[in-house]
C-alpha cells in the first residue's frame, strides 16, 4: 500500500479509538442523552422520510431520461418561473 493510504488508515483508527474510549468512559446520564439523540435522528431520517418525503421522480416519471430531463429543467429554470 502507499504511504498515503497507510496514513489514512492510521488516522481513521485513531479517530475510532478516540470516540470508542470516550463513549466507554461516559457516565450513565451521558449514555441516556446519546440514546435519546439517536432515537430522534432515527425518527427524523427514517420515519419522516417514509411518510412525508415520497419519491417524486419515480412516481411521476418512468424512465431515467424523463427523470433527468425534469431535474435539468428544474435546475436551469430561473426562480421567477417556479411560482407560475
C-alpha atoms as a printed R data frame, in Angstrom:
   type eleno elety resid chain resno       x      y       z
1  ATOM     1    CA   UNK     A     1   0.000  0.000   0.000
2  ATOM     2    CA   UNK     A     2   1.018  3.529  -0.485
3  ATOM     3    CA   UNK     A     3   2.140  5.768   2.313
4  ATOM     4    CA   UNK     A     4  -0.958  7.969   1.913
5  ATOM     5    CA   UNK     A     5  -3.340  5.018   2.329
6  ATOM     6    CA   UNK     A     6  -1.457  3.824   5.411
7  ATOM     7    CA   UNK     A     7  -1.627  7.270   6.989
8  ATOM     8    CA   UNK     A     8  -5.381  7.491   6.248
9  ATOM     9    CA   UNK     A     9  -5.994  4.092   7.838
10 ATOM    10    CA   UNK     A    10  -3.957  5.081  10.879
11 ATOM    11    CA   UNK     A    11  -5.888  8.343  11.200
12 ATOM    12    CA   UNK     A    12  -9.238  6.528  10.980
13 ATOM    13    CA   UNK     A    13  -8.121  4.051  13.646
14 ATOM    14    CA   UNK     A    14  -7.059  6.881  15.953
15 ATOM    15    CA   UNK     A    15 -10.377  8.679  15.458
16 ATOM    16    CA   UNK     A    16 -12.329  5.472  16.113
17 ATOM    17    CA   UNK     A    17 -10.399  4.739  19.322
18 ATOM    18    CA   UNK     A    18 -10.828  8.336  20.477
19 ATOM    19    CA   UNK     A    19 -14.614  8.115  20.256
20 ATOM    20    CA   UNK     A    20 -14.747  4.497  21.474
21 ATOM    21    CA   UNK     A    21 -12.806  5.340  24.618
22 ATOM    22    CA   UNK     A    22 -14.918  8.453  25.154
23 ATOM    23    CA   UNK     A    23 -18.207  6.578  24.927
24 ATOM    24    CA   UNK     A    24 -16.918  3.704  27.054
25 ATOM    25    CA   UNK     A    25 -15.943  6.070  29.855
26 ATOM    26    CA   UNK     A    26 -19.174  8.059  29.661
27 ATOM    27    CA   UNK     A    27 -21.481  8.344  32.651
28 ATOM    28    CA   UNK     A    28 -24.960  6.837  32.713
29 ATOM    29    CA   UNK     A    29 -26.515 10.255  32.187
30 ATOM    30    CA   UNK     A    30 -24.445 10.853  29.053
31 ATOM    31    CA   UNK     A    31 -25.404  7.474  27.603
32 ATOM    32    CA   UNK     A    32 -29.100  8.232  28.145
33 ATOM    33    CA   UNK     A    33 -28.709 11.539  26.339
34 ATOM    34    CA   UNK     A    34 -26.982  9.829  23.389
35 ATOM    35    CA   UNK     A    35 -29.727  7.203  23.218
36 ATOM    36    CA   UNK     A    36 -32.332  9.982  23.045
37 ATOM    37    CA   UNK     A    37 -30.331 11.749  20.323
38 ATOM    38    CA   UNK     A    38 -30.028  8.557  18.265
39 ATOM    39    CA   UNK     A    39 -33.753  7.814  18.612
40 ATOM    40    CA   UNK     A    40 -34.598 11.345  17.475
41 ATOM    41    CA   UNK     A    41 -32.262 11.040  14.477
42 ATOM    42    CA   UNK     A    42 -33.835  7.715  13.542
43 ATOM    43    CA   UNK     A    43 -37.306  9.263  13.698
44 ATOM    44    CA   UNK     A    44 -36.264 12.281  11.658
45 ATOM    45    CA   UNK     A    45 -34.473 10.425   8.885
46 ATOM    46    CA   UNK     A    46 -36.243  7.060   8.692
47 ATOM    47    CA   UNK     A    47 -39.834  7.523   9.794
48 ATOM    48    CA   UNK     A    48 -40.443 11.033   8.437
49 ATOM    49    CA   UNK     A    49 -38.865 10.156   5.091
50 ATOM    50    CA   UNK     A    50 -41.317  7.312   4.590
51 ATOM    51    CA   UNK     A    51 -44.414  9.435   5.257
52 ATOM    52    CA   UNK     A    52 -43.515 12.950   4.128
53 ATOM    53    CA   UNK     A    53 -40.776 12.691   1.509
54 ATOM    54    CA   UNK     A    54 -42.151 10.409  -1.168
55 ATOM    55    CA   UNK     A    55 -40.055  9.550  -4.225
56 ATOM    56    CA   UNK     A    56 -41.401 12.228  -6.566
57 ATOM    57    CA   UNK     A    57 -39.324 11.269  -9.599
58 ATOM    58    CA   UNK     A    58 -40.167  7.562  -9.539
59 ATOM    59    CA   UNK     A    59 -43.829  8.308  -9.020
60 ATOM    60    CA   UNK     A    60 -44.169 10.830 -11.862
61 ATOM    61    CA   UNK     A    61 -41.529  9.726 -14.373
62 ATOM    62    CA   UNK     A    62 -40.915  6.206 -15.609
63 ATOM    63    CA   UNK     A    63 -37.595  6.295 -17.450
64 ATOM    64    CA   UNK     A    64 -34.214  7.677 -16.442
65 ATOM    65    CA   UNK     A    65 -34.316 10.003 -19.437
66 ATOM    66    CA   UNK     A    66 -37.597 11.579 -18.264
67 ATOM    67    CA   UNK     A    67 -36.240 11.933 -14.733
68 ATOM    68    CA   UNK     A    68 -33.013 13.561 -15.882
69 ATOM    69    CA   UNK     A    69 -34.885 15.951 -18.192
70 ATOM    70    CA   UNK     A    70 -37.129 17.045 -15.326
71 ATOM    71    CA   UNK     A    71 -34.171 17.608 -12.988
72 ATOM    72    CA   UNK     A    72 -32.282 19.534 -15.659
73 ATOM    73    CA   UNK     A    73 -35.340 21.671 -16.345
74 ATOM    74    CA   UNK     A    74 -35.789 22.440 -12.648
75 ATOM    75    CA   UNK     A    75 -32.125 23.339 -12.209
76 ATOM    76    CA   UNK     A    76 -31.872 25.562 -15.270
77 ATOM    77    CA   UNK     A    77 -35.146 27.474 -14.920
78 ATOM    78    CA   UNK     A    78 -34.977 30.861 -13.266
79 ATOM    79    CA   UNK     A    79 -36.598 31.154  -9.828
80 ATOM    80    CA   UNK     A    80 -39.246 33.512 -11.276
81 ATOM    81    CA   UNK     A    81 -40.725 30.682 -13.360
82 ATOM    82    CA   UNK     A    82 -41.258 28.361 -10.373
83 ATOM    83    CA   UNK     A    83 -44.182 30.383  -8.999
84 ATOM    84    CA   UNK     A    84 -46.227 30.188 -12.191
